[in-house]
Amino acid sequence: MLRRPHDCDRCGTTIAPGDEYAAVDGIAPDGELRALLCVECAAALSRFLDGA
């Protein structure tokens, strides 16, 4: 849960405490990847990963 507002790492929309969001953790070739995404960007990522 967020304790303070954060910007979506993809589009910059502010994610406020209490809003739904996606937290993405992964391993990239150049190191660790961590991102907070708004609902719309999380949906776009899901579609991309599903090949849609």
C-alpha positions in Angstrom: 0.0 0.0 0.0 1.2 3.5 -0.9 1.8 5.9 2.0 2.3 8.9 -0.3 1.5 9.8 -3.9 3.8 8.3 -6.6 3.9 8.9 -10.4 3.3 6.0 -12.8 6.7 5.1 -14.2 5.2 4.8 -17.7 2.8 7.7 -18.2 3.4 10.0 -15.2 -0.1 9.9 -13.8 -0.2 10.4 -10.1 -1.1 7.3 -8.1 -2.6 8.4 -4.7 -2.7 6.3 -1.5 -5.9 4.2 -1.8 -5.8 4.1 -5.6 -5.3 0.7 -7.4 -1.9 0.3 -9.0 0.5 -2.4 -10.2 3.9 -3.0 -8.7 6.3 -4.8 -11.1 9.5 -6.4 -10.0 11.8 -8.1 -12.5 15.3 -8.7 -13.5 16.7 -6.9 -16.6 20.0 -7.6 -18.3 21.5 -4.4 -16.8 20.1 -5.0 -13.3 16.9 -5.0 -11.2 13.7 -3.5 -12.6 11.1 -2.0 -10.2 8.1 0.0 -11.4 4.8 1.3 -10.2 2.1 1.5 -12.8 -1.3 3.0 -12.9 -4.3 0.8 -13.8 -4.3 1.8 -17.5 -0.5 1.1 -17.9 -0.8 -2.2 -16.0 -3.5 -3.2 -18.4 -1.4 -2.2 -21.4 1.5 -4.3 -20.0 -0.7 -7.3 -19.5 -2.0 -7.1 -23.1 1.6 -6.8 -24.4 2.8 -9.8 -22.4 -0.2 -11.8 -23.6 0.8 -11.0 -27.2 -2.3 -8.9 -27.9 
